[in-house]
């Protein structure tokens, strides 16, 4: 019995992973990819790396954060260290 009939090949999955992370894929394709990721450690690993890369690319640089907001954040951080 072959239940891998509609399992896409790894290179097709890898090409779709960016769209997958963007939520740009139709539900049917998402399902195919999720099923493939369950079975395929290589593509699952690639997805992790891709996620990490996107996270890093989307990270705010310190320069982009207004000083006022930084001060507020640091203040909240310090205040949070102790019970009121
Ligand atoms: Zn794969």
PDB file of the backbone (N, CA, C, O) and the ligand in Angstrom, with CONECT records:
HET     ZN  A 101       1
ATOM      1  N   UNK A   1       0.848  -1.202   0.000  1.00  0.00           N
ATOM      2  CA  UNK A   1       0.000   0.000   0.000  1.00  0.00           C
ATOM      3  C   UNK A   1       0.879   1.245   0.000  1.00  0.00           C
ATOM      4  O   UNK A   1       1.843   1.367   0.756  1.00  0.00           O
ATOM      5  N   UNK A   2       0.511   2.128  -0.852  1.00  0.00           N
ATOM      6  CA  UNK A   2       1.307   3.343  -0.959  1.00  0.00           C
ATOM      7  C   UNK A   2       0.451   4.560  -0.606  1.00  0.00           C
ATOM      8  O   UNK A   2      -0.428   4.967  -1.365  1.00  0.00           O
ATOM      9  N   UNK A   3       0.735   5.123   0.566  1.00  0.00           N
ATOM     10  CA  UNK A   3      -0.059   6.291   0.969  1.00  0.00           C
ATOM     11  C   UNK A   3       0.711   7.592   0.735  1.00  0.00           C
ATOM     12  O   UNK A   3       0.360   8.645   1.267  1.00  0.00           O
ATOM     13  N   UNK A   4       1.766   7.492  -0.072  1.00  0.00           N
ATOM     14  CA  UNK A   4       2.577   8.687  -0.320  1.00  0.00           C
ATOM     15  C   UNK A   4       2.284   9.276  -1.699  1.00  0.00           C
ATOM     16  O   UNK A   4       3.051  10.087  -2.218  1.00  0.00           O
ATOM     17  N   UNK A   5       1.176   8.860  -2.274  1.00  0.00           N
ATOM     18  CA  UNK A   5       0.847   9.306  -3.622  1.00  0.00           C
ATOM     19  C   UNK A   5       0.857  10.829  -3.763  1.00  0.00           C
ATOM     20  O   UNK A   5       1.408  11.376  -4.718  1.00  0.00           O
ATOM     21  N   UNK A   6       0.237  11.496  -2.792  1.00  0.00           N
ATOM     22  CA  UNK A   6       0.141  12.948  -2.929  1.00  0.00           C
ATOM     23  C   UNK A   6       1.154  13.669  -2.031  1.00  0.00           C
ATOM     24  O   UNK A   6       1.008  14.852  -1.725  1.00  0.00           O
ATOM     25  N   UNK A   7       2.169  12.930  -1.625  1.00  0.00           N
ATOM     26  CA  UNK A   7       3.221  13.566  -0.850  1.00  0.00           C
ATOM     27  C   UNK A   7       4.180  14.279  -1.811  1.00  0.00           C
ATOM     28  O   UNK A   7       4.807  13.633  -2.651  1.00  0.00           O
ATOM     29  N   UNK A   8       4.294  15.576  -1.693  1.00  0.00           N
ATOM     30  CA  UNK A   8       5.178  16.292  -2.617  1.00  0.00           C
ATOM     31  C   UNK A   8       6.635  15.998  -2.318  1.00  0.00           C
ATOM     32  O   UNK A   8       6.973  15.689  -1.175  1.00  0.00           O
ATOM     33  N   UNK A   9       7.515  16.084  -3.322  1.00  0.00           N
ATOM     34  CA  UNK A   9       8.948  15.862  -3.092  1.00  0.00           C
ATOM     35  C   UNK A   9       9.540  16.997  -2.256  1.00  0.00           C
ATOM     36  O   UNK A   9       8.980  18.092  -2.188  1.00  0.00           O
ATOM     37  N   UNK A  10      10.687  16.715  -1.619  1.00  0.00           N
ATOM     38  CA  UNK A  10      11.293  17.678  -0.705  1.00  0.00           C
ATOM     39  C   UNK A  10      11.531  19.035  -1.358  1.00  0.00           C
ATOM     40  O   UNK A  10      11.275  20.072  -0.746  1.00  0.00           O
ATOM     41  N   UNK A  11      12.017  19.032  -2.594  1.00  0.00           N
ATOM     42  CA  UNK A  11      12.334  20.333  -3.183  1.00  0.00           C
ATOM     43  C   UNK A  11      11.074  21.172  -3.407  1.00  0.00           C
ATOM     44  O   UNK A  11      11.122  22.400  -3.330  1.00  0.00           O
ATOM     45  N   UNK A  12       9.960  20.518  -3.680  1.00  0.00           N
ATOM     46  CA  UNK A  12       8.708  21.252  -3.830  1.00  0.00           C
ATOM     47  C   UNK A  12       8.263  21.818  -2.478  1.00  0.00           C
ATOM     48  O   UNK A  12       7.764  22.941  -2.391  1.00  0.00           O
ATOM     49  N   UNK A  13       8.455  21.013  -1.425  1.00  0.00           N
ATOM     50  CA  UNK A  13       8.071  21.460  -0.087  1.00  0.00           C
ATOM     51  C   UNK A  13       8.901  22.669   0.329  1.00  0.00           C
ATOM     52  O   UNK A  13       8.373  23.666   0.821  1.00  0.00           O
ATOM     53  N   UNK A  14      10.226  22.556   0.118  1.00  0.00           N
ATOM     54  CA  UNK A  14      11.133  23.637   0.504  1.00  0.00           C
ATOM     55  C   UNK A  14      10.758  24.935  -0.202  1.00  0.00           C
ATOM     56  O   UNK A  14      10.820  26.016   0.384  1.00  0.00           O
ATOM     57  N   UNK A  15      10.363  24.810  -1.482  1.00  0.00           N
ATOM     58  CA  UNK A  15       9.990  26.008  -2.225  1.00  0.00           C
ATOM     59  C   UNK A  15       8.727  26.652  -1.677  1.00  0.00           C
ATOM     60  O   UNK A  15       8.528  27.861  -1.798  1.00  0.00           O
ATOM     61  N   UNK A  16       7.880  25.835  -1.077  1.00  0.00           N
ATOM     62  CA  UNK A  16       6.605  26.354  -0.583  1.00  0.00           C
ATOM     63  C   UNK A  16       6.680  26.841   0.864  1.00  0.00           C
ATOM     64  O   UNK A  16       5.737  27.448   1.373  1.00  0.00           O
ATOM     65  N   UNK A  17       7.818  26.568   1.524  1.00  0.00           N
ATOM     66  CA  UNK A  17       7.873  26.845   2.963  1.00  0.00           C
ATOM     67  C   UNK A  17       7.739  28.335   3.297  1.00  0.00           C
ATOM     68  O   UNK A  17       7.127  28.690   4.304  1.00  0.00           O
ATOM     69  N   UNK A  18       8.302  29.197   2.464  1.00  0.00           N
ATOM     70  CA  UNK A  18       8.165  30.633   2.745  1.00  0.00           C
ATOM     71  C   UNK A  18       6.703  31.054   2.682  1.00  0.00           C
ATOM     72  O   UNK A  18       6.210  31.770   3.553  1.00  0.00           O
ATOM     73  N   UNK A  19       6.021  30.597   1.637  1.00  0.00           N
ATOM     74  CA  UNK A  19       4.603  30.902   1.506  1.00  0.00           C
ATOM     75  C   UNK A  19       3.824  30.277   2.662  1.00  0.00           C
ATOM     76  O   UNK A  19       2.860  30.853   3.166  1.00  0.00           O
ATOM     77  N   UNK A  20       4.262  29.089   3.067  1.00  0.00           N
ATOM     78  CA  UNK A  20       3.628  28.401   4.187  1.00  0.00           C
ATOM     79  C   UNK A  20       3.723  29.246   5.455  1.00  0.00           C
ATOM     80  O   UNK A  20       2.740  29.415   6.176  1.00  0.00           O
ATOM     81  N   UNK A  21       4.916  29.773   5.715  1.00  0.00           N
ATOM     82  CA  UNK A  21       5.104  30.584   6.918  1.00  0.00           C
ATOM     83  C   UNK A  21       4.334  31.898   6.824  1.00  0.00           C
ATOM     84  O   UNK A  21       3.891  32.440   7.837  1.00  0.00           O
ATOM     85  N   UNK A  22       4.181  32.397   5.617  1.00  0.00           N
ATOM     86  CA  UNK A  22       3.420  33.633   5.412  1.00  0.00           C
ATOM     87  C   UNK A  22       1.921  33.407   5.541  1.00  0.00           C
ATOM     88  O   UNK A  22       1.146  34.362   5.588  1.00  0.00           O
ATOM     89  N   UNK A  23       1.514  32.148   5.599  1.00  0.00           N
ATOM     90  CA  UNK A  23       0.091  31.839   5.623  1.00  0.00           C
ATOM     91  C   UNK A  23      -0.555  32.078   4.270  1.00  0.00           C
ATOM     92  O   UNK A  23      -1.763  32.300   4.178  1.00  0.00           O
ATOM     93  N   UNK A  24       0.256  32.032   3.220  1.00  0.00           N
ATOM     94  CA  UNK A  24      -0.231  32.357   1.886  1.00  0.00           C
ATOM     95  C   UNK A  24      -0.709  31.127   1.114  1.00  0.00           C
ATOM     96  O   UNK A  24      -1.145  31.242  -0.031  1.00  0.00           O
ATOM     97  N   UNK A  25      -0.628  29.966   1.731  1.00  0.00           N
ATOM     98  CA  UNK A  25      -1.015  28.747   1.020  1.00  0.00           C
ATOM     99  C   UNK A  25      -2.462  28.387   1.298  1.00  0.00           C
ATOM    100  O   UNK A  25      -2.973  28.625   2.393  1.00  0.00           O
ATOM    101  N   UNK A  26      -3.125  27.807   0.292  1.00  0.00           N
ATOM    102  CA  UNK A  26      -4.473  27.282   0.522  1.00  0.00           C
ATOM    103  C   UNK A  26      -4.415  26.125   1.518  1.00  0.00           C
ATOM    104  O   UNK A  26      -3.403  25.430   1.603  1.00  0.00           O
ATOM    105  N   UNK A  27      -5.493  25.917   2.270  1.00  0.00           N
ATOM    106  CA  UNK A  27      -5.517  24.891   3.329  1.00  0.00           C
ATOM    107  C   UNK A  27      -5.056  23.528   2.850  1.00  0.00           C
ATOM    108  O   UNK A  27      -4.401  22.798   3.594  1.00  0.00           O
ATOM    109  N   UNK A  28      -5.389  23.175   1.619  1.00  0.00           N
ATOM    110  CA  UNK A  28      -5.022  21.857   1.104  1.00  0.00           C
ATOM    111  C   UNK A  28      -3.503  21.713   1.017  1.00  0.00           C
ATOM    112  O   UNK A  28      -2.949  20.679   1.390  1.00  0.00           O
ATOM    113  N   UNK A  29      -2.835  22.758   0.522  1.00  0.00           N
ATOM    114  CA  UNK A  29      -1.380  22.711   0.428  1.00  0.00           C
ATOM    115  C   UNK A  29      -0.738  22.716   1.806  1.00  0.00           C
ATOM    116  O   UNK A  29       0.260  22.036   2.043  1.00  0.00           O
ATOM    117  N   UNK A  30      -1.321  23.488   2.708  1.00  0.00           N
ATOM    118  CA  UNK A  30      -0.804  23.507   4.083  1.00  0.00           C
ATOM    119  C   UNK A  30      -0.821  22.104   4.671  1.00  0.00           C
ATOM    120  O   UNK A  30       0.139  21.665   5.304  1.00  0.00           O
ATOM    121  N   UNK A  31      -1.931  21.412   4.448  1.00  0.00           N
ATOM    122  CA  UNK A  31      -2.064  20.051   4.983  1.00  0.00           C
ATOM    123  C   UNK A  31      -0.990  19.131   4.416  1.00  0.00           C
ATOM    124  O   UNK A  31      -0.364  18.360   5.143  1.00  0.00           O
ATOM    125  N   UNK A  32      -0.789  19.228   3.095  1.00  0.00           N
ATOM    126  CA  UNK A  32       0.227  18.397   2.448  1.00  0.00           C
ATOM    127  C   UNK A  32       1.586  18.656   3.075  1.00  0.00           C
ATOM    128  O   UNK A  32       2.335  17.726   3.372  1.00  0.00           O
ATOM    129  N   UNK A  33       1.896  19.934   3.273  1.00  0.00           N
ATOM    130  CA  UNK A  33       3.206  20.287   3.807  1.00  0.00           C
ATOM    131  C   UNK A  33       3.333  19.840   5.253  1.00  0.00           C
ATOM    132  O   UNK A  33       4.371  19.313   5.653  1.00  0.00           O
ATOM    133  N   UNK A  34       2.283  20.047   6.039  1.00  0.00           N
ATOM    134  CA  UNK A  34       2.347  19.633   7.434  1.00  0.00           C
ATOM    135  C   UNK A  34       2.550  18.127   7.551  1.00  0.00           C
ATOM    136  O   UNK A  34       3.294  17.648   8.407  1.00  0.00           O
ATOM    137  N   UNK A  35       1.870  17.392   6.669  1.00  0.00           N
ATOM    138  CA  UNK A  35       2.021  15.937   6.700  1.00  0.00           C
ATOM    139  C   UNK A  35       3.449  15.549   6.307  1.00  0.00           C
ATOM    140  O   UNK A  35       4.049  14.651   6.898  1.00  0.00           O
ATOM    141  N   UNK A  36       3.970  16.234   5.311  1.00  0.00           N
ATOM    142  CA  UNK A  36       5.342  15.956   4.876  1.00  0.00           C
ATOM    143  C   UNK A  36       6.327  16.275   6.002  1.00  0.00           C
ATOM    144  O   UNK A  36       7.276  15.526   6.238  1.00  0.00           O
ATOM    145  N   UNK A  37       6.095  17.389   6.692  1.00  0.00           N
ATOM    146  CA  UNK A  37       7.015  17.798   7.758  1.00  0.00           C
ATOM    147  C   UNK A  37       7.025  16.791   8.905  1.00  0.00           C
ATOM    148  O   UNK A  37       8.043  16.599   9.570  1.00  0.00           O
ATOM    149  N   UNK A  38       5.871  16.150   9.127  1.00  0.00           N
ATOM    150  CA  UNK A  38       5.796  15.119  10.164  1.00  0.00           C
ATOM    151  C   UNK A  38       6.719  13.951   9.860  1.00  0.00           C
ATOM    152  O   UNK A  38       7.294  13.340  10.761  1.00  0.00           O
ATOM    153  N   UNK A  39       6.849  13.650   8.565  1.00  0.00           N
ATOM    154  CA  UNK A  39       7.603  12.474   8.144  1.00  0.00           C
ATOM    155  C   UNK A  39       9.050  12.776   7.799  1.00  0.00           C
ATOM    156  O   UNK A  39       9.892  11.879   7.770  1.00  0.00           O
ATOM    157  N   UNK A  40       9.334  14.052   7.536  1.00  0.00           N
ATOM    158  CA  UNK A  40      10.622  14.368   6.931  1.00  0.00           C
ATOM    159  C   UNK A  40      11.428  15.311   7.828  1.00  0.00           C
ATOM    160  O   UNK A  40      11.160  16.512   7.871  1.00  0.00           O
ATOM    161  N   UNK A  41      12.413  14.765   8.541  1.00  0.00           N
ATOM    162  CA  UNK A  41      13.215  15.594   9.454  1.00  0.00           C
ATOM    163  C   UNK A  41      14.012  16.665   8.721  1.00  0.00           C
ATOM    164  O   UNK A  41      14.327  17.709   9.293  1.00  0.00           O
ATOM    165  N   UNK A  42      14.343  16.407   7.437  1.00  0.00           N
ATOM    166  CA  UNK A  42      15.147  17.383   6.687  1.00  0.00           C
ATOM    167  C   UNK A  42      14.354  18.656   6.440  1.00  0.00           C
ATOM    168  O   UNK A  42      14.849  19.761   6.661  1.00  0.00           O
ATOM    169  N   UNK A  43      13.130  18.492   5.982  1.00  0.00           N
ATOM    170  CA  UNK A  43      12.300  19.655   5.705  1.00  0.00           C
ATOM    171  C   UNK A  43      11.880  20.331   7.003  1.00  0.00           C
ATOM    172  O   UNK A  43      11.770  21.556   7.054  1.00  0.00           O
ATOM    173  N   UNK A  44      11.647  19.554   8.045  1.00  0.00           N
ATOM    174  CA  UNK A  44      11.295  20.135   9.337  1.00  0.00           C
ATOM    175  C   UNK A  44      12.449  20.988   9.848  1.00  0.00           C
ATOM    176  O   UNK A  44      12.246  22.069  10.400  1.00  0.00           O
ATOM    177  N   UNK A  45      13.657  20.484   9.655  1.00  0.00           N
ATOM    178  CA  UNK A  45      14.846  21.219  10.070  1.00  0.00           C
ATOM    179  C   UNK A  45      14.994  22.503   9.260  1.00  0.00           C
ATOM    180  O   UNK A  45      15.334  23.559   9.795  1.00  0.00           O
ATOM    181  N   UNK A  46      14.730  22.389   7.959  1.00  0.00           N
ATOM    182  CA  UNK A  46      14.819  23.557   7.088  1.00  0.00           C
ATOM    183  C   UNK A  46      13.793  24.607   7.515  1.00  0.00           C
ATOM    184  O   UNK A  46      14.074  25.806   7.505  1.00  0.00           O
ATOM    185  N   UNK A  47      12.619  24.145   7.883  1.00  0.00           N
ATOM    186  CA  UNK A  47      11.572  25.066   8.332  1.00  0.00           C
ATOM    187  C   UNK A  47      12.023  25.825   9.580  1.00  0.00           C
ATOM    188  O   UNK A  47      11.791  27.028   9.704  1.00  0.00           O
ATOM    189  N   UNK A  48      12.667  25.112  10.499  1.00  0.00           N
ATOM    190  CA  UNK A  48      13.181  25.751  11.707  1.00  0.00           C
ATOM    191  C   UNK A  48      14.174  26.854  11.358  1.00  0.00           C
ATOM    192  O   UNK A  48      14.113  27.959  11.898  1.00  0.00           O
ATOM    193  N   UNK A  49      15.091  26.531  10.444  1.00  0.00           N
ATOM    194  CA  UNK A  49      16.098  27.507  10.046  1.00  0.00           C
ATOM    195  C   UNK A  49      15.462  28.720   9.380  1.00  0.00           C
ATOM    196  O   UNK A  49      15.860  29.863   9.610  1.00  0.00           O
ATOM    197  N   UNK A  50      14.466  28.439   8.552  1.00  0.00           N
ATOM    198  CA  UNK A  50      13.781  29.511   7.844  1.00  0.00           C
ATOM    199  C   UNK A  50      13.064  30.421   8.833  1.00  0.00           C
ATOM    200  O   UNK A  50      13.124  31.646   8.726  1.00  0.00           O
ATOM    201  N   UNK A  51      12.396  29.813   9.782  1.00  0.00           N
ATOM    202  CA  UNK A  51      11.685  30.565  10.815  1.00  0.00           C
ATOM    203  C   UNK A  51      12.652  31.473  11.565  1.00  0.00           C
ATOM    204  O   UNK A  51      12.375  32.647  11.807  1.00  0.00           O
ATOM    205  N   UNK A  52      13.793  30.896  11.925  1.00  0.00           N
ATOM    206  CA  UNK A  52      14.798  31.634  12.670  1.00  0.00           C
ATOM    207  C   UNK A  52      15.313  32.809  11.841  1.00  0.00           C
ATOM    208  O   UNK A  52      15.466  33.921  12.349  1.00  0.00           O
ATOM    209  N   UNK A  53      15.581  32.549  10.555  1.00  0.00           N
ATOM    210  CA  UNK A  53      16.086  33.607   9.671  1.00  0.00           C
ATOM    211  C   UNK A  53      15.077  34.741   9.563  1.00  0.00           C
ATOM    212  O   UNK A  53      15.443  35.916   9.596  1.00  0.00           O
ATOM    213  N   UNK A  54      13.804  34.381   9.433  1.00  0.00           N
ATOM    214  CA  UNK A  54      12.761  35.398   9.316  1.00  0.00           C
ATOM    215  C   UNK A  54      12.652  36.183  10.616  1.00  0.00           C
ATOM    216  O   UNK A  54      12.466  37.400  10.614  1.00  0.00           O
ATOM    217  N   UNK A  55      12.771  35.464  11.717  1.00  0.00           N
ATOM    218  CA  UNK A  55      12.723  36.114  13.025  1.00  0.00           C
ATOM    219  C   UNK A  55      13.861  37.128  13.161  1.00  0.00           C
ATOM    220  O   UNK A  55      13.654  38.257  13.606  1.00  0.00           O
ATOM    221  N   UNK A  56      15.054  36.709  12.775  1.00  0.00           N
ATOM    222  CA  UNK A  56      16.204  37.601  12.871  1.00  0.00           C
ATOM    223  C   UNK A  56      16.047  38.804  11.946  1.00  0.00           C
ATOM    224  O   UNK A  56      16.358  39.936  12.318  1.00  0.00           O
ATOM    225  N   UNK A  57      15.561  38.541  10.735  1.00  0.00           N
ATOM    226  CA  UNK A  57      15.395  39.618   9.758  1.00  0.00           C
ATOM    227  C   UNK A  57      14.339  40.610  10.239  1.00  0.00           C
ATOM    228  O   UNK A  57      14.399  41.801   9.933  1.00  0.00           O
ATOM    229  N   UNK A  58      13.369  40.093  10.999  1.00  0.00           N
ATOM    230  CA  UNK A  58      12.279  40.957  11.437  1.00  0.00           C
ATOM    231  C   UNK A  58      12.545  41.619  12.779  1.00  0.00           C
ATOM    232  O   UNK A  58      11.731  42.405  13.265  1.00  0.00           O
ATOM    233  N   UNK A  59      13.684  41.299  13.375  1.00  0.00           N
ATOM    234  CA  UNK A  59      13.979  41.860  14.683  1.00  0.00           C
ATOM    235  C   UNK A  59      14.272  43.349  14.584  1.00  0.00           C
ATOM    236  O   UNK A  59      15.027  43.787  13.715  1.00  0.00           O
ATOM    237  N   UNK A  60      13.682  44.111  15.465  1.00  0.00           N
ATOM    238  CA  UNK A  60      13.950  45.546  15.497  1.00  0.00           C
ATOM    239  C   UNK A  60      15.384  45.789  15.911  1.00  0.00           C
ATOM    240  O   UNK A  60      15.912  45.174  16.838  1.00  0.00           O
ATOM    241  N   UNK A  61      15.996  46.721  15.177  1.00  0.00           N
ATOM    242  CA  UNK A  61      17.303  47.128  15.644  1.00  0.00           C
ATOM    243  C   UNK A  61      17.135  48.155  16.755  1.00  0.00           C
ATOM    244  O   UNK A  61      16.145  48.885  16.799  1.00  0.00           O
ATOM    245  N   UNK A  62      18.064  48.198  17.602  1.00  0.00           N
ATOM    246  CA  UNK A  62      17.992  49.096  18.741  1.00  0.00           C
ATOM    247  C   UNK A  62      17.766  50.545  18.288  1.00  0.00           C
ATOM    248  O   UNK A  62      17.058  51.308  18.945  1.00  0.00           O
ATOM    249  N   UNK A  63      18.383  50.909  17.150  1.00  0.00           N
ATOM    250  CA  UNK A  63      18.261  52.277  16.634  1.00  0.00           C
ATOM    251  C   UNK A  63      16.826  52.621  16.246  1.00  0.00           C
ATOM    252  O   UNK A  63      16.430  53.786  16.235  1.00  0.00           O
ATOM    253  N   UNK A  64      16.063  51.587  15.932  1.00  0.00           N
ATOM    254  CA  UNK A  64      14.704  51.834  15.465  1.00  0.00           C
ATOM    255  C   UNK A  64      13.740  52.094  16.606  1.00  0.00           C
ATOM    256  O   UNK A  64      12.628  52.578  16.394  1.00  0.00           O
ATOM    257  N   UNK A  65      14.168  51.770  17.810  1.00  0.00           N
ATOM    258  CA  UNK A  65      13.278  51.925  18.952  1.00  0.00           C
ATOM    259  C   UNK A  65      13.461  53.321  19.546  1.00  0.00           C
ATOM    260  O   UNK A  65      14.576  53.697  19.907  1.00  0.00           O
ATOM    261  N   UNK A  66      12.388  54.081  19.648  1.00  0.00           N
ATOM    262  CA  UNK A  66      12.488  55.418  20.225  1.00  0.00           C
ATOM    263  C   UNK A  66      13.045  55.371  21.643  1.00  0.00           C
ATOM    264  O   UNK A  66      12.712  54.475  22.418  1.00  0.00           O
ATOM    265  N   UNK A  67      13.885  56.331  21.974  1.00  0.00           N
ATOM    266  CA  UNK A  67      14.541  56.339  23.279  1.00  0.00           C
ATOM    267  C   UNK A  67      13.522  56.298  24.427  1.00  0.00           C
ATOM    268  O   UNK A  67      13.711  55.605  25.426  1.00  0.00           O
ATOM    269  N   UNK A  68      12.444  57.058  24.250  1.00  0.00           N
ATOM    270  CA  UNK A  68      11.407  57.093  25.283  1.00  0.00           C
ATOM    271  C   UNK A  68      10.871  55.693  25.583  1.00  0.00           C
ATOM    272  O   UNK A  68      10.685  55.305  26.736  1.00  0.00           O
ATOM    273  N   UNK A  69      10.630  54.948  24.495  1.00  0.00           N
ATOM    274  CA  UNK A  69      10.101  53.597  24.647  1.00  0.00           C
ATOM    275  C   UNK A  69      11.137  52.705  25.325  1.00  0.00           C
ATOM    276  O   UNK A  69      10.797  51.899  26.191  1.00  0.00           O
ATOM    277  N   UNK A  70      12.404  52.852  24.928  1.00  0.00           N
ATOM    278  CA  UNK A  70      13.471  52.084  25.564  1.00  0.00           C
ATOM    279  C   UNK A  70      13.487  52.341  27.063  1.00  0.00           C
ATOM    280  O   UNK A  70      13.561  51.408  27.863  1.00  0.00           O
ATOM    281  N   UNK A  71      13.416  53.629  27.440  1.00  0.00           N
ATOM    282  CA  UNK A  71      13.439  53.978  28.859  1.00  0.00           C
ATOM    283  C   UNK A  71      12.259  53.349  29.589  1.00  0.00           C
ATOM    284  O   UNK A  71      12.403  52.817  30.690  1.00  0.00           O
ATOM    285  N   UNK A  72      11.098  53.418  28.962  1.00  0.00           N
ATOM    286  CA  UNK A  72       9.896  52.841  29.572  1.00  0.00           C
ATOM    287  C   UNK A  72      10.061  51.337  29.749  1.00  0.00           C
ATOM    288  O   UNK A  72       9.692  50.778  30.782  1.00  0.00           O
ATOM    289  N   UNK A  73      10.623  50.687  28.726  1.00  0.00           N
ATOM    290  CA  UNK A  73      10.814  49.241  28.789  1.00  0.00           C
ATOM    291  C   UNK A  73      11.805  48.872  29.887  1.00  0.00           C
ATOM    292  O   UNK A  73      11.560  47.965  30.682  1.00  0.00           O
ATOM    293  N   UNK A  74      12.924  49.589  29.919  1.00  0.00           N
ATOM    294  CA  UNK A  74      13.945  49.314  30.930  1.00  0.00           C
ATOM    295  C   UNK A  74      13.365  49.564  32.319  1.00  0.00           C
ATOM    296  O   UNK A  74      13.611  48.798  33.251  1.00  0.00           O
ATOM    297  N   UNK A  75      12.593  50.645  32.449  1.00  0.00           N
ATOM    298  CA  UNK A  75      11.952  50.957  33.731  1.00  0.00           C
ATOM    299  C   UNK A  75      11.016  49.842  34.164  1.00  0.00           C
ATOM    300  O   UNK A  75      11.020  49.430  35.324  1.00  0.00           O
ATOM    301  N   UNK A  76      10.211  49.357  33.219  1.00  0.00           N
ATOM    302  CA  UNK A  76       9.255  48.291  33.527  1.00  0.00           C
ATOM    303  C   UNK A  76      10.003  47.014  33.900  1.00  0.00           C
ATOM    304  O   UNK A  76       9.590  46.271  34.790  1.00  0.00           O
ATOM    305  N   UNK A  77      11.120  46.774  33.194  1.00  0.00           N
ATOM    306  CA  UNK A  77      11.944  45.613  33.448  1.00  0.00           C
ATOM    307  C   UNK A  77      12.460  45.641  34.890  1.00  0.00           C
ATOM    308  O   UNK A  77      12.376  44.648  35.613  1.00  0.00           O
ATOM    309  N   UNK A  78      12.993  46.795  35.291  1.00  0.00           N
ATOM    310  CA  UNK A  78      13.545  46.917  36.642  1.00  0.00           C
ATOM    311  C   UNK A  78      12.454  46.808  37.679  1.00  0.00           C
ATOM    312  O   UNK A  78      12.619  46.129  38.693  1.00  0.00           O
ATOM    313  N   UNK A  79      11.335  47.475  37.433  1.00  0.00           N
ATOM    314  CA  UNK A  79      10.223  47.458  38.378  1.00  0.00           C
ATOM    315  C   UNK A  79       9.700  46.039  38.558  1.00  0.00           C
ATOM    316  O   UNK A  79       9.281  45.643  39.646  1.00  0.00           O
ATOM    317  N   UNK A  80       9.736  45.273  37.449  1.00  0.00           N
ATOM    318  CA  UNK A  80       9.213  43.919  37.483  1.00  0.00           C
ATOM    319  C   UNK A  80      10.081  42.979  38.285  1.00  0.00           C
ATOM    320  O   UNK A  80       9.634  41.901  38.674  1.00  0.00           O
ATOM    321  N   UNK A  81      11.326  43.375  38.539  1.00  0.00           N
ATOM    322  CA  UNK A  81      12.252  42.507  39.267  1.00  0.00           C
ATOM    323  C   UNK A  81      11.898  42.359  40.715  1.00  0.00           C
ATOM    324  O   UNK A  81      12.328  41.400  41.356  1.00  0.00           O
ATOM    325  N   UNK A  82      11.120  43.285  41.261  1.00  0.00           N
ATOM    326  CA  UNK A  82      10.770  43.214  42.685  1.00  0.00           C
ATOM    327  C   UNK A  82       9.262  43.177  42.870  1.00  0.00           C
ATOM    328  O   UNK A  82       8.519  43.756  42.078  1.00  0.00           O
ATOM    329  N   UNK A  83       8.827  42.519  43.881  1.00  0.00           N
ATOM    330  CA  UNK A  83       7.409  42.521  44.204  1.00  0.00           C
ATOM    331  C   UNK A  83       7.041  43.901  44.754  1.00  0.00           C
ATOM    332  O   UNK A  83       7.816  44.493  45.505  1.00  0.00           O
ATOM    333  N   UNK A  84       5.886  44.408  44.392  1.00  0.00           N
ATOM    334  CA  UNK A  84       5.485  45.726  44.873  1.00  0.00           C
ATOM    335  C   UNK A  84       5.237  45.744  46.370  1.00  0.00           C
ATOM    336  O   UNK A  84       4.891  46.786  46.926  1.00  0.00           O
TER     337      UNK A  84
HETATM  338 ZN    ZN A 101      11.214  16.613   2.864  1.00  0.00          ZN
END
